[in-house]
Structure formats: structure tokens, C-alpha cells
Amino acid sequence: MKGSESTELKVLPPLTKRQAECLTYLFDYFSERRYYPTQREITRQMNLKTNSAATFLEPLYRKGYLKKEPGRSRNINLTTSALEKLRLMGKIKKG
């Protein structure tokens, strides 16, 4: 159908409970401040003993929920897939 929107169903990769918690934290943090947290802030929020936010961030990058903006500090960005997943989880309203 020419000129109509695609109605394909997109399958979003599953998240562990802690990955979902991290994704929600990133969204909430950005919503309040208009910039993303540092890895140190993520580590603190996730109650990790070492600076290992990568434990949660790397799978989110691989699954397509996050992307990096090279050359910038605080270079984490949520993707449209992340926003859709958060909507499905009931964390944000569609609109």
C-alpha cells in the first residue's frame, strides 16, 4: 500500500528485571533534568559496589534500547525502541 504507514509488528527484545529498572531510571532522570546520568550516577542508583554500570548498559545497547552519541560526555540516548518498551511497561503514556 503506497502512502500508508507501515503496520508491521516490531518485536522488542526482552529485558531482565534489572535492565528494565535501569532503562526506567534513565528515562526518569532525563525527564526531570533534560540530560542523561553519568555511569557513576547509574552505578549508585543500581546499588553496585564498583563502577560497573556497563553491566546494565551494554546489554541495552546490544538490544537496541540505547545508542551512544560519540564525542559527548553523557552520551547515552534512549532509542525509539526504548520509548516503546517503556510505554508497554506502563512507565510512560502514549502521546
N, CA, C and O atoms as CSV, one atom per row, in Angstrom:
chain,resi,resn,atom,element,x,y,z
A,1,MET,N,N,0.838,-1.176,0.000
A,1,MET,CA,C,0.000,0.000,0.000
A,1,MET,C,C,0.880,1.236,0.000
A,1,MET,O,O,1.596,1.503,0.965
A,2,LYS,N,N,0.823,1.955,-1.047
A,2,LYS,CA,C,1.632,3.153,-1.190
A,2,LYS,C,C,1.024,4.296,-0.377
A,2,LYS,O,O,-0.189,4.504,-0.378
A,3,GLY,N,N,1.915,5.047,0.330
A,3,GLY,CA,C,1.464,6.227,1.041
A,3,GLY,C,C,0.875,5.969,2.420
A,3,GLY,O,O,0.511,6.916,3.116
A,4,SER,N,N,0.774,4.709,2.828
A,4,SER,CA,C,0.237,4.447,4.165
A,4,SER,C,C,1.371,4.051,5.108
A,4,SER,O,O,2.436,3.612,4.674
A,5,GLU,N,N,1.122,4.214,6.390
A,5,GLU,CA,C,2.117,3.865,7.386
A,5,GLU,C,C,2.265,2.360,7.474
A,5,GLU,O,O,1.315,1.611,7.246
A,6,SER,N,N,3.484,1.926,7.812
A,6,SER,CA,C,3.741,0.514,7.999
A,6,SER,C,C,3.033,0.034,9.264
A,6,SER,O,O,3.082,0.684,10.309
A,7,THR,N,N,2.383,-1.105,9.146
A,7,THR,CA,C,1.687,-1.662,10.303
A,7,THR,C,C,2.374,-2.932,10.784
A,7,THR,O,O,1.761,-3.753,11.467
A,8,GLU,N,N,3.652,-3.095,10.428
A,8,GLU,CA,C,4.385,-4.270,10.860
A,8,GLU,C,C,4.547,-4.264,12.366
A,8,GLU,O,O,4.781,-3.224,12.981
A,9,LEU,N,N,4.421,-5.429,12.938
A,9,LEU,CA,C,4.613,-5.582,14.369
A,9,LEU,C,C,6.100,-5.724,14.638
A,9,LEU,O,O,6.765,-6.584,14.061
A,10,LYS,N,N,6.612,-4.885,15.509
A,10,LYS,CA,C,8.029,-4.931,15.840
A,10,LYS,C,C,8.205,-5.685,17.146
A,10,LYS,O,O,7.591,-5.335,18.154
A,11,VAL,N,N,9.031,-6.709,17.140
A,11,VAL,CA,C,9.297,-7.490,18.341
A,11,VAL,C,C,10.444,-6.826,19.093
A,11,VAL,O,O,11.545,-6.668,18.565
A,12,LEU,N,N,10.164,-6.443,20.332
A,12,LEU,CA,C,11.181,-5.810,21.158
A,12,LEU,C,C,11.880,-6.867,21.995
A,12,LEU,O,O,11.225,-7.728,22.584
A,13,PRO,N,N,13.220,-6.809,22.054
A,13,PRO,CA,C,13.951,-7.801,22.850
A,13,PRO,C,C,13.540,-7.751,24.322
A,13,PRO,O,O,13.272,-6.677,24.860
A,14,PRO,N,N,13.492,-8.904,24.962
A,14,PRO,CA,C,13.109,-8.948,26.374
A,14,PRO,C,C,14.180,-8.307,27.262
A,14,PRO,O,O,15.356,-8.251,26.902
A,15,LEU,N,N,13.751,-7.835,28.410
A,15,LEU,CA,C,14.657,-7.246,29.390
A,15,LEU,C,C,14.593,-8.036,30.693
A,15,LEU,O,O,13.546,-8.567,31.064
A,16,THR,N,N,15.727,-8.102,31.378
A,16,THR,CA,C,15.707,-8.640,32.730
A,16,THR,C,C,15.076,-7.583,33.628
A,16,THR,O,O,14.917,-6.431,33.224
A,17,LYS,N,N,14.723,-7.971,34.833
A,17,LYS,CA,C,14.127,-7.027,35.778
A,17,LYS,C,C,15.072,-5.848,36.031
A,17,LYS,O,O,14.634,-4.698,36.064
A,18,ARG,N,N,16.357,-6.131,36.207
A,18,ARG,CA,C,17.332,-5.066,36.490
A,18,ARG,C,C,17.580,-4.189,35.257
A,18,ARG,O,O,17.791,-2.985,35.402
A,19,GLN,N,N,17.560,-4.761,34.052
A,19,GLN,CA,C,17.697,-3.958,32.839
A,19,GLN,C,C,16.510,-3.016,32.697
A,19,GLN,O,O,16.675,-1.854,32.327
A,20,ALA,N,N,15.318,-3.514,32.990
A,20,ALA,CA,C,14.114,-2.677,32.937
A,20,ALA,C,C,14.208,-1.561,33.974
A,20,ALA,O,O,13.811,-0.427,33.704
A,21,GLU,N,N,14.726,-1.875,35.148
A,21,GLU,CA,C,14.908,-0.872,36.199
A,21,GLU,C,C,15.889,0.212,35.747
A,21,GLU,O,O,15.663,1.399,35.982
A,22,CYS,N,N,16.968,-0.200,35.103
A,22,CYS,CA,C,17.966,0.748,34.595
A,22,CYS,C,C,17.363,1.622,33.499
A,22,CYS,O,O,17.558,2.837,33.499
A,23,LEU,N,N,16.643,1.021,32.579
A,23,LEU,CA,C,16.019,1.776,31.483
A,23,LEU,C,C,15.020,2.790,32.032
A,23,LEU,O,O,14.962,3.926,31.560
A,24,THR,N,N,14.244,2.386,33.017
A,24,THR,CA,C,13.287,3.295,33.651
A,24,THR,C,C,14.003,4.443,34.342
A,24,THR,O,O,13.575,5.594,34.247
A,25,TYR,N,N,15.090,4.134,35.038
A,25,TYR,CA,C,15.881,5.177,35.707
A,25,TYR,C,C,16.401,6.194,34.689
A,25,TYR,O,O,16.330,7.399,34.927
A,26,LEU,N,N,16.922,5.714,33.559
A,26,LEU,CA,C,17.441,6.620,32.526
A,26,LEU,C,C,16.337,7.539,32.011
A,26,LEU,O,O,16.547,8.740,31.847
A,27,PHE,N,N,15.164,6.970,31.759
A,27,PHE,CA,C,14.042,7.771,31.275
A,27,PHE,C,C,13.617,8.808,32.307
A,27,PHE,O,O,13.445,9.982,31.978
A,28,ASP,N,N,13.446,8.376,33.557
A,28,ASP,CA,C,13.021,9.296,34.619
A,28,ASP,C,C,14.036,10.408,34.841
A,28,ASP,O,O,13.669,11.572,35.002
A,29,TYR,N,N,15.307,10.044,34.846
A,29,TYR,CA,C,16.376,11.026,35.054
A,29,TYR,C,C,16.334,12.080,33.943
A,29,TYR,O,O,16.383,13.280,34.209
A,30,PHE,N,N,16.242,11.606,32.686
A,30,PHE,CA,C,16.198,12.524,31.553
A,30,PHE,C,C,14.947,13.400,31.602
A,30,PHE,O,O,15.011,14.595,31.317
A,31,SER,N,N,13.819,12.806,31.961
A,31,SER,CA,C,12.563,13.560,32.025
A,31,SER,C,C,12.639,14.710,33.017
A,31,SER,O,O,12.086,15.783,32.775
A,32,GLU,N,N,13.316,14.488,34.122
A,32,GLU,CA,C,13.433,15.522,35.156
A,32,GLU,C,C,14.484,16.587,34.830
A,32,GLU,O,O,14.296,17.764,35.140
A,33,ARG,N,N,15.597,16.169,34.201
A,33,ARG,CA,C,16.743,17.080,34.044
A,33,ARG,C,C,17.049,17.497,32.611
A,33,ARG,O,O,17.765,18.474,32.394
A,34,ARG,N,N,16.518,16.773,31.635
A,34,ARG,CA,C,16.765,17.014,30.201
A,34,ARG,C,C,18.188,16.650,29.779
A,34,ARG,O,O,18.661,17.113,28.741
A,35,TYR,N,N,18.863,15.837,30.563
A,35,TYR,CA,C,20.135,15.224,30.189
A,35,TYR,C,C,20.225,13.891,30.919
A,35,TYR,O,O,19.506,13.661,31.891
A,36,TYR,N,N,21.111,13.012,30.449
A,36,TYR,CA,C,21.200,11.663,30.994
A,36,TYR,C,C,22.219,11.592,32.132
A,36,TYR,O,O,23.113,12.434,32.217
A,37,PRO,N,N,22.087,10.585,33.012
A,37,PRO,CA,C,23.028,10.440,34.129
A,37,PRO,C,C,24.394,9.934,33.665
A,37,PRO,O,O,24.531,9.368,32.581
A,38,THR,N,N,25.389,10.151,34.507
A,38,THR,CA,C,26.714,9.598,34.249
A,38,THR,C,C,26.708,8.127,34.650
A,38,THR,O,O,25.791,7.665,35.328
A,39,GLN,N,N,27.737,7.395,34.225
A,39,GLN,CA,C,27.830,5.994,34.632
A,39,GLN,C,C,27.959,5.883,36.144
A,39,GLN,O,O,27.444,4.935,36.736
A,40,ARG,N,N,28.629,6.825,36.771
A,40,ARG,CA,C,28.762,6.812,38.229
A,40,ARG,C,C,27.387,6.956,38.899
A,40,ARG,O,O,27.101,6.281,39.887
A,41,GLU,N,N,26.549,7.829,38.359
A,41,GLU,CA,C,25.201,8.003,38.906
A,41,GLU,C,C,24.357,6.742,38.704
A,41,GLU,O,O,23.577,6.363,39.577
A,42,ILE,N,N,24.520,6.105,37.559
A,42,ILE,CA,C,23.801,4.857,37.288
A,42,ILE,C,C,24.258,3.780,38.270
A,42,ILE,O,O,23.440,3.044,38.823
A,43,THR,N,N,25.567,3.695,38.480
A,43,THR,CA,C,26.131,2.723,39.423
A,43,THR,C,C,25.544,2.918,40.812
A,43,THR,O,O,25.157,1.955,41.472
A,44,ARG,N,N,25.482,4.163,41.248
A,44,ARG,CA,C,24.928,4.485,42.566
A,44,ARG,C,C,23.450,4.089,42.637
A,44,ARG,O,O,23.019,3.474,43.612
A,45,GLN,N,N,22.682,4.438,41.614
A,45,GLN,CA,C,21.251,4.131,41.591
A,45,GLN,C,C,20.989,2.624,41.616
A,45,GLN,O,O,20.042,2.166,42.256
A,46,MET,N,N,21.827,1.857,40.921
A,46,MET,CA,C,21.637,0.413,40.824
A,46,MET,C,C,22.256,-0.333,42.007
A,46,MET,O,O,22.247,-1.564,42.043
A,47,ASN,N,N,22.793,0.416,42.975
A,47,ASN,CA,C,23.403,-0.158,44.183
A,47,ASN,C,C,24.522,-1.148,43.880
A,47,ASN,O,O,24.603,-2.226,44.468
A,48,LEU,N,N,25.388,-0.747,42.937
A,48,LEU,CA,C,26.531,-1.587,42.594
A,48,LEU,C,C,27.728,-1.177,43.444
A,48,LEU,O,O,27.871,-0.007,43.800
A,49,LYS,N,N,28.574,-2.126,43.764
A,49,LYS,CA,C,29.728,-1.837,44.611
A,49,LYS,C,C,30.877,-1.207,43.838
A,49,LYS,O,O,31.651,-0.439,44.409
A,50,THR,N,N,31.001,-1.510,42.579
A,50,THR,CA,C,32.054,-0.940,41.753
A,50,THR,C,C,31.424,-0.138,40.626
A,50,THR,O,O,30.216,-0.208,40.402
A,51,ASN,N,N,32.242,0.616,39.927
A,51,ASN,CA,C,31.725,1.414,38.816
A,51,ASN,C,C,31.498,0.503,37.612
A,51,ASN,O,O,32.251,0.538,36.639
A,52,SER,N,N,30.459,-0.301,37.695
A,52,SER,CA,C,30.184,-1.278,36.641
A,52,SER,C,C,28.799,-1.081,36.025
A,52,SER,O,O,28.059,-2.044,35.821
A,53,ALA,N,N,28.464,0.146,35.739
A,53,ALA,CA,C,27.183,0.420,35.082
A,53,ALA,C,C,27.114,-0.294,33.745
A,53,ALA,O,O,26.026,-0.571,33.240
A,54,ALA,N,N,28.275,-0.594,33.168
A,54,ALA,CA,C,28.313,-1.297,31.888
A,54,ALA,C,C,27.602,-2.645,31.974
A,54,ALA,O,O,27.136,-3.161,30.958
A,55,THR,N,N,27.513,-3.218,33.171
A,55,THR,CA,C,26.798,-4.471,33.384
A,55,THR,C,C,25.362,-4.363,32.877
A,55,THR,O,O,24.808,-5.334,32.361
A,56,PHE,N,N,24.766,-3.190,33.023
A,56,PHE,CA,C,23.392,-2.976,32.582
A,56,PHE,C,C,23.333,-2.250,31.249
A,56,PHE,O,O,22.424,-2.493,30.455
A,57,LEU,N,N,24.281,-1.367,30.991
A,57,LEU,CA,C,24.233,-0.559,29.769
A,57,LEU,C,C,24.558,-1.367,28.510
A,57,LEU,O,O,23.874,-1.229,27.496
A,58,GLU,N,N,25.573,-2.192,28.565
A,58,GLU,CA,C,25.988,-2.933,27.360
A,58,GLU,C,C,24.866,-3.798,26.786
A,58,GLU,O,O,24.649,-3.768,25.575
A,59,PRO,N,N,24.143,-4.568,27.608
A,59,PRO,CA,C,23.017,-5.330,27.031
A,59,PRO,C,C,21.937,-4.422,26.435
A,59,PRO,O,O,21.298,-4.788,25.448
A,60,LEU,N,N,21.731,-3.252,27.022
A,60,LEU,CA,C,20.727,-2.324,26.489
A,60,LEU,C,C,21.167,-1.750,25.144
A,60,LEU,O,O,20.334,-1.507,24.272
A,61,TYR,N,N,22.480,-1.532,24.972
A,61,TYR,CA,C,22.993,-1.114,23.658
A,61,TYR,C,C,22.797,-2.234,22.650
A,61,TYR,O,O,22.302,-1.997,21.547
A,62,ARG,N,N,23.185,-3.466,23.021
A,62,ARG,CA,C,23.079,-4.610,22.100
A,62,ARG,C,C,21.638,-4.883,21.686
A,62,ARG,O,O,21.382,-5.260,20.542
A,63,LYS,N,N,20.703,-4.696,22.600
A,63,LYS,CA,C,19.295,-4.962,22.313
A,63,LYS,C,C,18.618,-3.814,21.572
A,63,LYS,O,O,17.461,-3.929,21.169
A,64,GLY,N,N,19.339,-2.703,21.390
A,64,GLY,CA,C,18.800,-1.586,20.615
A,64,GLY,C,C,17.998,-0.579,21.413
A,64,GLY,O,O,17.285,0.239,20.832
A,65,TYR,N,N,18.098,-0.621,22.728
A,65,TYR,CA,C,17.360,0.323,23.561
A,65,TYR,C,C,18.147,1.608,23.838
A,65,TYR,O,O,17.565,2.640,24.172
A,66,LEU,N,N,19.448,1.536,23.697
A,66,LEU,CA,C,20.298,2.715,23.891
A,66,LEU,C,C,21.209,2.877,22.694
A,66,LEU,O,O,21.525,1.916,21.992
A,67,LYS,N,N,21.627,4.120,22.474
A,67,LYS,CA,C,22.655,4.391,21.473
A,67,LYS,C,C,23.584,5.447,22.055
A,67,LYS,O,O,23.202,6.228,22.927
A,68,LYS,N,N,24.815,5.452,21.550
A,68,LYS,CA,C,25.810,6.409,22.019
A,68,LYS,C,C,25.909,7.569,21.043
A,68,LYS,O,O,25.752,7.403,19.834
A,69,GLU,N,N,26.170,8.733,21.590
A,69,GLU,CA,C,26.417,9.907,20.769
A,69,GLU,C,C,27.899,10.228,20.905
A,69,GLU,O,O,28.310,10.860,21.878
A,70,PRO,N,N,28.707,9.796,19.932
A,70,PRO,CA,C,30.156,9.950,20.030
A,70,PRO,C,C,30.592,11.406,20.233
A,70,PRO,O,O,29.979,12.341,19.717
A,71,GLY,N,N,31.669,11.561,20.999
A,71,GLY,CA,C,32.246,12.887,21.188
A,71,GLY,C,C,31.574,13.731,22.249
A,71,GLY,O,O,31.902,14.909,22.392
A,72,ARG,N,N,30.648,13.167,22.991
A,72,ARG,CA,C,29.942,13.933,24.023
A,72,ARG,C,C,30.044,13.210,25.352
A,72,ARG,O,O,30.023,11.980,25.408
A,73,SER,N,N,30.153,13.984,26.421
A,73,SER,CA,C,30.009,13.374,27.734
A,73,SER,C,C,28.514,13.148,27.923
A,73,SER,O,O,27.700,13.793,27.261
A,74,ARG,N,N,28.156,12.257,28.802
A,74,ARG,CA,C,26.744,11.889,28.989
A,74,ARG,C,C,26.132,11.518,27.631
A,74,ARG,O,O,25.089,12.037,27.234
A,75,ASN,N,N,26.814,10.608,26.941
A,75,ASN,CA,C,26.450,10.289,25.559
A,75,ASN,C,C,25.426,9.168,25.417
A,75,ASN,O,O,25.287,8.601,24.333
A,76,ILE,N,N,24.715,8.842,26.473
A,76,ILE,CA,C,23.664,7.828,26.419
A,76,ILE,C,C,22.401,8.458,25.825
A,76,ILE,O,O,22.032,9.578,26.180
A,77,ASN,N,N,21.758,7.746,24.939
A,77,ASN,CA,C,20.484,8.200,24.378
A,77,ASN,C,C,19.522,7.036,24.293
A,77,ASN,O,O,19.898,5.945,23.865
A,78,LEU,N,N,18.278,7.260,24.697
A,78,LEU,CA,C,17.232,6.250,24.531
A,78,LEU,C,C,16.792,6.221,23.070
A,78,LEU,O,O,16.692,7.264,22.424
A,79,THR,N,N,16.533,5.037,22.561
A,79,THR,CA,C,16.059,4.894,21.190
A,79,THR,C,C,14.527,4.863,21.176
A,79,THR,O,O,13.886,4.819,22.226
A,80,THR,N,N,13.960,4.888,19.984
A,80,THR,CA,C,12.502,4.781,19.884
A,80,THR,C,C,12.027,3.425,20.404
A,80,THR,O,O,10.922,3.319,20.936
A,81,SER,N,N,12.855,2.389,20.253
A,81,SER,CA,C,12.500,1.076,20.803
A,81,SER,C,C,12.411,1.136,22.325
A,81,SER,O,O,11.536,0.513,22.924
A,82,ALA,N,N,13.319,1.888,22.948
A,82,ALA,CA,C,13.289,2.044,24.408
A,82,ALA,C,C,12.008,2.739,24.842
A,82,ALA,O,O,11.364,2.325,25.806
A,83,LEU,N,N,11.645,3.784,24.134
A,83,LEU,CA,C,10.428,4.511,24.481
A,83,LEU,C,C,9.189,3.632,24.317
A,83,LEU,O,O,8.271,3.688,25.135
A,84,GLU,N,N,9.165,2.824,23.262
A,84,GLU,CA,C,8.041,1.911,23.049
A,84,GLU,C,C,7.992,0.859,24.155
A,84,GLU,O,O,6.917,0.536,24.659
A,85,LYS,N,N,9.151,0.326,24.532
A,85,LYS,CA,C,9.205,-0.666,25.607
A,85,LYS,C,C,8.704,-0.054,26.913
A,85,LYS,O,O,7.948,-0.692,27.646
A,86,LEU,N,N,9.118,1.168,27.207
A,86,LEU,CA,C,8.671,1.849,28.415
A,86,LEU,C,C,7.157,2.077,28.389
A,86,LEU,O,O,6.499,1.968,29.423
A,87,ARG,N,N,6.605,2.390,27.220
A,87,ARG,CA,C,5.143,2.537,27.084
A,87,ARG,C,C,4.457,1.204,27.390
A,87,ARG,O,O,3.470,1.157,28.123
A,88,LEU,N,N,4.991,0.127,26.822
A,88,LEU,CA,C,4.412,-1.207,27.054
A,88,LEU,C,C,4.504,-1.619,28.512
A,88,LEU,O,O,3.646,-2.344,29.015
A,89,MET,N,N,5.546,-1.155,29.189
A,89,MET,CA,C,5.727,-1.461,30.620
A,89,MET,C,C,4.860,-0.559,31.499
A,89,MET,O,O,4.806,-0.739,32.715
A,90,GLY,N,N,4.175,0.421,30.877
A,90,GLY,CA,C,3.326,1.324,31.631
A,90,GLY,C,C,4.068,2.457,32.320
A,90,GLY,O,O,3.530,3.107,33.217
A,91,LYS,N,N,5.308,2.691,31.899
A,91,LYS,CA,C,6.126,3.740,32.522
A,91,LYS,C,C,5.872,5.117,31.928
A,91,LYS,O,O,6.060,6.132,32.599
A,92,ILE,N,N,5.441,5.153,30.660
A,92,ILE,CA,C,5.096,6.429,30.029
A,92,ILE,C,C,3.799,6.246,29.247
A,92,ILE,O,O,3.462,5.145,28.812
A,93,LYS,N,N,3.093,7.340,29.084
A,93,LYS,CA,C,1.832,7.300,28.359
A,93,LYS,C,C,2.071,7.557,26.886
A,93,LYS,O,O,2.960,8.321,26.512
A,94,LYS,N,N,1.277,6.919,26.063
A,94,LYS,CA,C,1.366,7.127,24.620
A,94,LYS,C,C,0.854,8.521,24.295
A,94,LYS,O,O,-0.164,8.976,24.817
A,95,GLY,N,N,1.596,9.181,23.415
A,95,GLY,CA,C,1.111,10.503,23.075
A,95,GLY,C,C,2.063,11.329,22.385
A,95,GLY,O,O,1.757,12.473,22.048
